């Protein structure tokens, strides 16, 4: 257990990326649980739905940008290792 925590401490970017993915997953699951019973709200629930969908759209863009940045980081690191 100590080795695992030491590994995560030595790699804060990787730990942060794992945390971001877990937060995004929790937000998607939470949104699914929250909207499961929204059919009972009628028109009064529409603003909540729109606000939630907007937040999830922004979260999805952030999540995709994080994955693209991670891919760029890994690819550039591989290129440096090959050329060096």
GUVODO-760941 format. One line per field, with one value per atom (N, C-alpha, C, O): residue number from 1; chain; atom name; x, y, z. Coordinates in Angstrom, 3 decimals. Example, Ala and Ser with C-alpha at 12.3 -4.5 7.8 and 13.67 -1.06 7.14 Angstrom:
resi <- (1_1_1_1_2_2_2_2)
chain <- (A_A_A_A_A_A_A_A)
name <- (N_CA_C_O_N_CA_C_O)
xx <- (13.190_12.300_13.200_14.236_12.850_13.670_12.900_13.409)
yy <- (-5.690_-4.500_-3.300_-3.319_-2.250_-1.060_0.030_1.138)
zz <- (7.800_7.800_7.800_8.465_7.080_7.140_7.870_8.039)
***
This chain:
resi <- (1_1_1_1_2_2_2_2_3_3_3_3_4_4_4_4_5_5_5_5_6_6_6_6_7_7_7_7_8_8_8_8_9_9_9_9_10_10_10_10_11_11_11_11_12_12_12_12_13_13_13_13_14_14_14_14_15_15_15_15_16_16_16_16_17_17_17_17_18_18_18_18_19_19_19_19_20_20_20_20_21_21_21_21_22_22_22_22_23_23_23_23_24_24_24_24_25_25_25_25_26_26_26_26_27_27_27_27_28_28_28_28_29_29_29_29_30_30_30_30_31_31_31_31_32_32_32_32_33_33_33_33_34_34_34_34_35_35_35_35_36_36_36_36_37_37_37_37_38_38_38_38_39_39_39_39_40_40_40_40_41_41_41_41_42_42_42_42_43_43_43_43_44_44_44_44_45_45_45_45_46_46_46_46_47_47_47_47_48_48_48_48_49_49_49_49_50_50_50_50_51_51_51_51_52_52_52_52_53_53_53_53_54_54_54_54_55_55_55_55_56_56_56_56_57_57_57_57_58_58_58_58_59_59_59_59_60_60_60_60_61_61_61_61_62_62_62_62_63_63_63_63_64_64_64_64_65_65_65_65_66_66_66_66_67_67_67_67_68_68_68_68_69_69_69_69_70_70_70_70_71_71_71_71_72_72_72_72_73_73_73_73_74_74_74_74_75_75_75_75_76_76_76_76_77_77_77_77_78_78_78_78_79_79_79_79_80_80_80_80_81_81_81_81_82_82_82_82_83_83_83_83_84_84_84_84)
chain <- (A_A_A_A_A_A_A_A_A_A_A_A_A_A_A_A_A_A_A_A_A_A_A_A_A_A_A_A_A_A_A_A_A_A_A_A_A_A_A_A_A_A_A_A_A_A_A_A_A_A_A_A_A_A_A_A_A_A_A_A_A_A_A_A_A_A_A_A_A_A_A_A_A_A_A_A_A_A_A_A_A_A_A_A_A_A_A_A_A_A_A_A_A_A_A_A_A_A_A_A_A_A_A_A_A_A_A_A_A_A_A_A_A_A_A_A_A_A_A_A_A_A_A_A_A_A_A_A_A_A_A_A_A_A_A_A_A_A_A_A_A_A_A_A_A_A_A_A_A_A_A_A_A_A_A_A_A_A_A_A_A_A_A_A_A_A_A_A_A_A_A_A_A_A_A_A_A_A_A_A_A_A_A_A_A_A_A_A_A_A_A_A_A_A_A_A_A_A_A_A_A_A_A_A_A_A_A_A_A_A_A_A_A_A_A_A_A_A_A_A_A_A_A_A_A_A_A_A_A_A_A_A_A_A_A_A_A_A_A_A_A_A_A_A_A_A_A_A_A_A_A_A_A_A_A_A_A_A_A_A_A_A_A_A_A_A_A_A_A_A_A_A_A_A_A_A_A_A_A_A_A_A_A_A_A_A_A_A_A_A_A_A_A_A_A_A_A_A_A_A_A_A_A_A_A_A_A_A_A_A_A_A_A_A_A_A_A_A_A_A_A_A_A_A_A_A_A_A_A_A_A_A_A_A_A_A)
name <- (N_CA_C_O_N_CA_C_O_N_CA_C_O_N_CA_C_O_N_CA_C_O_N_CA_C_O_N_CA_C_O_N_CA_C_O_N_CA_C_O_N_CA_C_O_N_CA_C_O_N_CA_C_O_N_CA_C_O_N_CA_C_O_N_CA_C_O_N_CA_C_O_N_CA_C_O_N_CA_C_O_N_CA_C_O_N_CA_C_O_N_CA_C_O_N_CA_C_O_N_CA_C_O_N_CA_C_O_N_CA_C_O_N_CA_C_O_N_CA_C_O_N_CA_C_O_N_CA_C_O_N_CA_C_O_N_CA_C_O_N_CA_C_O_N_CA_C_O_N_CA_C_O_N_CA_C_O_N_CA_C_O_N_CA_C_O_N_CA_C_O_N_CA_C_O_N_CA_C_O_N_CA_C_O_N_CA_C_O_N_CA_C_O_N_CA_C_O_N_CA_C_O_N_CA_C_O_N_CA_C_O_N_CA_C_O_N_CA_C_O_N_CA_C_O_N_CA_C_O_N_CA_C_O_N_CA_C_O_N_CA_C_O_N_CA_C_O_N_CA_C_O_N_CA_C_O_N_CA_C_O_N_CA_C_O_N_CA_C_O_N_CA_C_O_N_CA_C_O_N_CA_C_O_N_CA_C_O_N_CA_C_O_N_CA_C_O_N_CA_C_O_N_CA_C_O_N_CA_C_O_N_CA_C_O_N_CA_C_O_N_CA_C_O_N_CA_C_O_N_CA_C_O_N_CA_C_O_N_CA_C_O_N_CA_C_O_N_CA_C_O_N_CA_C_O_N_CA_C_O_N_CA_C_O_N_CA_C_O_N_CA_C_O_N_CA_C_O)
xx <- (0.833_0.000_0.874_0.588_1.928_2.827_3.479_3.663_3.834_4.444_3.480_3.887_2.210_1.217_1.055_0.989_0.991_0.871_2.126_2.040_3.276_4.527_4.562_5.036_4.065_4.025_3.123_3.496_1.944_1.029_1.597_1.365_2.326_2.929_4.034_4.222_4.769_5.850_5.327_6.057_4.087_3.518_2.233_1.140_2.350_1.145_0.267_-0.954_0.872_0.045_-0.800_-1.979_-0.190_-0.923_-2.018_-3.132_-1.706_-2.697_-3.839_-5.005_-3.507_-4.545_-5.410_-6.619_-4.801_-5.563_-6.511_-7.652_-6.046_-6.916_-8.063_-9.211_-7.755_-8.793_-9.808_-11.009_-9.352_-10.258_-11.192_-12.394_-10.653_-11.498_-12.523_-13.665_-12.135_-13.088_-14.170_-15.334_-13.794_-14.773_-15.761_-16.963_-15.263_-16.139_-17.085_-18.275_-16.564_-17.412_-18.490_-19.648_-18.114_-19.085_-20.133_-21.308_-19.723_-20.679_-21.663_-22.858_-21.182_-22.087_-23.069_-24.258_-22.583_-23.469_-24.447_-25.634_-23.962_-24.831_-25.904_-27.057_-25.533_-26.522_-27.561_-28.747_-27.129_-28.072_-29.037_-30.228_-28.540_-29.407_-30.362_-31.535_-29.869_-30.694_-31.811_-32.938_-31.516_-32.518_-33.407_-34.338_-33.154_-33.969_-35.427_-36.321_-35.676_-37.062_-37.524_-38.445_-36.917_-37.292_-38.597_-39.127_-39.135_-40.392_-41.538_-42.566_-41.386_-42.433_-42.431_-43.397_-41.387_-41.250_-42.077_-42.475_-42.341_-43.078_-42.244_-41.022_-42.892_-42.183_-41.296_-40.336_-41.597_-40.785_-39.382_-38.478_-39.177_-37.867_-37.003_-35.827_-37.572_-36.823_-35.587_-34.519_-35.678_-34.457_-33.354_-32.175_-33.739_-32.737_-32.098_-30.888_-32.911_-32.374_-31.411_-30.326_-31.808_-30.960_-29.650_-28.586_-29.736_-28.526_-27.616_-26.397_-28.218_-27.434_-26.802_-25.634_-27.565_-27.002_-25.890_-24.906_-26.039_-24.979_-23.721_-22.609_-23.908_-22.761_-22.090_-20.863_-22.884_-22.298_-21.593_-20.574_-22.119_-21.441_-20.081_-19.083_-20.047_-18.761_-17.803_-16.603_-18.326_-17.497_-16.951_-15.802_-17.760_-17.311_-16.198_-15.222_-16.344_-15.292_-13.997_-12.916_-14.109_-12.939_-12.293_-11.070_-13.114_-12.618_-11.905_-10.829_-12.500_-11.855_-10.549_-9.562_-10.540_-9.309_-8.221_-7.047_-8.602_-7.619_-7.046_-5.844_-7.885_-7.394_-6.495_-5.487_-6.841_-5.997_-4.661_-3.616_-4.682_-3.429_-2.586_-1.365_-3.209_-2.464_-1.839_-0.683_-2.598_-2.057_-0.901_0.093_-1.038_0.043_1.292_2.404_1.113_2.227_2.948_4.177_2.184_2.783_3.493_4.606_2.863_3.471_4.751_5.747_4.728_5.934_7.056_8.228_6.706_7.717_8.330_9.536_7.501_8.012_8.923_9.936_8.568_9.387_10.742_11.767_10.748_12.019_12.913_14.132_12.312_13.105_13.706_14.836_12.970_13.456_14.576_15.523_14.450_15.437_16.668_17.709_16.542_17.634_18.495_19.453)
yy <- (-1.192_0.000_1.250_2.215_1.228_2.372_2.621_3.771_1.537_1.691_2.344_3.168_1.977_2.563_4.053_4.848_4.438_5.861_6.628_7.769_6.020_6.671_6.855_7.878_5.874_5.971_7.126_7.916_7.233_8.310_9.670_10.658_9.731_10.993_11.429_12.622_10.447_10.769_11.223_11.868_10.901_11.243_12.050_11.517_13.325_14.108_14.346_14.437_14.449_14.643_13.414_13.518_12.254_11.012_10.859_10.440_11.194_11.119_12.092_11.750_13.297_14.275_13.833_14.067_13.193_12.707_11.587_11.532_10.707_9.645_10.259_9.837_11.255_11.915_12.608_12.535_13.275_13.931_12.921_13.166_11.780_10.764_10.213_9.950_10.038_9.556_10.590_10.235_11.867_12.935_13.013_13.159_12.917_12.956_11.761_11.909_10.590_9.402_9.559_9.209_10.081_10.305_11.337_11.194_12.373_13.389_12.795_13.084_11.969_11.331_10.395_10.398_9.603_8.693_9.492_9.169_10.516_11.360_12.039_12.128_12.517_13.152_12.127_12.446_10.912_9.866_9.534_9.338_9.469_9.190_10.352_10.139_11.575_12.757_12.877_13.227_12.594_12.750_11.529_11.562_10.474_9.267_9.519_8.892_10.419_10.678_12.084_12.615_12.691_14.043_14.079_15.165_12.935_12.949_13.423_13.864_13.342_13.796_15.311_15.862_15.987_17.424_18.260_19.374_17.763_18.538_19.686_19.574_20.789_21.938_22.631_23.306_22.478_23.104_22.534_23.197_21.325_20.700_21.018_20.657_21.695_21.993_22.846_22.526_23.926_24.706_23.869_24.028_22.991_22.128_21.193_20.966_20.653_19.777_20.532_20.039_21.725_22.496_22.906_22.857_23.307_23.667_22.449_22.544_21.329_20.101_19.662_19.274_19.720_19.326_20.278_19.847_21.565_22.521_22.214_22.240_21.925_21.567_20.292_20.203_19.300_18.057_18.263_17.625_19.143_19.440_20.090_19.729_21.045_21.678_20.679_20.701_19.815_18.783_17.821_17.391_17.477_16.589_17.242_16.583_18.526_19.243_19.266_19.037_19.543_19.534_18.156_18.034_17.132_15.758_15.372_14.774_15.712_15.420_16.201_15.666_17.455_18.259_17.649_17.656_17.125_16.488_15.232_14.986_14.438_13.238_13.596_12.927_14.634_15.068_15.573_15.252_16.360_16.854_15.702_15.718_14.704_13.538_12.783_12.367_12.605_11.937_12.711_12.126_14.038_14.885_14.747_14.660_14.728_14.588_13.258_13.214_12.188_10.868_10.791_10.271_11.301_11.250_12.083_11.653_13.263_14.100_13.475_13.585_12.827_12.154_10.981_10.746_10.252_9.138_9.644_9.016_10.768_11.336_11.783_11.601_12.372_12.799_11.608_11.680_10.521_9.335_8.709_8.223_8.717_8.124_8.959_8.418_10.301_11.163_11.387_11.831_11.078_11.387_10.260_10.387)
zz <- (0.000_0.000_0.000_-0.709_0.789_0.851_-0.505_-0.905_-1.219_-2.537_-3.525_-4.343_-3.447_-4.346_-4.074_-5.011_-2.811_-2.487_-2.876_-3.330_-2.704_-3.110_-4.618_-5.111_-5.349_-6.814_-7.233_-8.100_-6.630_-6.980_-6.594_-7.291_-5.506_-5.078_-6.036_-6.277_-6.584_-7.521_-8.878_-9.631_-9.205_-10.505_-10.327_-10.519_-9.963_-9.671_-10.899_-10.769_-12.098_-13.288_-13.560_-13.899_-13.410_-13.625_-12.574_-12.890_-11.336_-10.260_-10.515_-10.322_-10.946_-11.266_-12.421_-12.420_-13.412_-14.561_-14.146_-14.605_-13.288_-12.766_-11.977_-12.113_-11.152_-10.355_-11.259_-10.999_-12.312_-13.245_-13.883_-13.987_-14.315_-14.928_-13.943_-14.322_-12.699_-11.693_-11.407_-11.218_-11.375_-11.143_-12.303_-12.085_-13.532_-14.696_-14.690_-14.966_-14.379_-14.305_-13.238_-13.466_-12.079_-11.005_-11.422_-11.082_-12.152_-12.609_-13.606_-13.538_-14.529_-15.495_-14.804_-15.121_-13.871_-13.133_-12.275_-12.222_-11.613_-10.793_-11.618_-11.194_-12.793_-13.668_-14.128_-14.214_-14.421_-14.805_-13.680_-13.921_-12.468_-11.311_-11.072_-10.764_-11.211_-10.978_-12.008_-11.658_-13.266_-14.323_-14.491_-15.296_-13.772_-13.921_-13.557_-14.125_-12.628_-12.215_-12.608_-11.988_-13.608_-14.011_-14.795_-15.032_-15.207_-15.944_-15.057_-15.571_-13.755_-12.832_-12.652_-12.124_-13.071_-12.850_-13.820_-13.477_-14.998_-15.999_-16.529_-16.626_-16.873_-17.436_-16.410_-16.782_-15.149_-14.104_-14.036_-13.530_-14.530_-14.503_-15.705_-15.732_-16.715_-17.941_-17.666_-18.188_-16.866_-16.604_-15.940_-16.257_-15.031_-14.402_-15.418_-15.388_-16.317_-17.351_-18.265_-18.570_-18.698_-19.614_-18.943_-19.560_-17.689_-16.956_-16.795_-16.940_-16.499_-16.360_-17.661_-17.688_-18.744_-20.041_-20.474_-21.073_-20.175_-20.497_-19.690_-20.219_-18.410_-17.578_-18.046_-18.054_-18.436_-18.931_-20.262_-20.526_-21.103_-22.373_-22.110_-22.735_-21.185_-20.846_-20.202_-20.475_-19.361_-18.731_-19.771_-19.672_-20.769_-21.838_-22.659_-23.017_-22.955_-23.691_-22.875_-23.417_-21.577_-20.706_-20.672_-20.731_-20.578_-20.514_-21.805_-21.767_-22.947_-24.229_-24.383_-24.890_-23.949_-24.018_-23.136_-23.507_-21.976_-21.098_-21.746_-21.652_-22.400_-23.073_-24.252_-24.480_-25.000_-26.118_-25.595_-26.160_-24.521_-23.931_-23.418_-23.574_-22.812_-22.324_-23.488_-23.413_-24.564_-25.753_-26.357_-26.787_-26.387_-26.901_-26.032_-26.552_-24.730_-23.807_-24.015_-24.082_-24.117_-24.306_-25.652_-25.733_-26.710_-28.045_-28.100_-28.683_-27.501_-27.538_-26.711_-27.071_-25.617_-24.812_-25.580_-25.502_-26.316_-27.122_-28.243_-28.551_-28.848_-29.916_-29.375_-30.033_-28.169_-27.579_-27.249_-27.407_-26.796_-26.466_-27.723_-27.689_-28.820_-30.057_-30.684_-31.257_-30.565_-31.195_-30.322_-30.805_-29.046_-28.123_-27.848_-27.085)
***
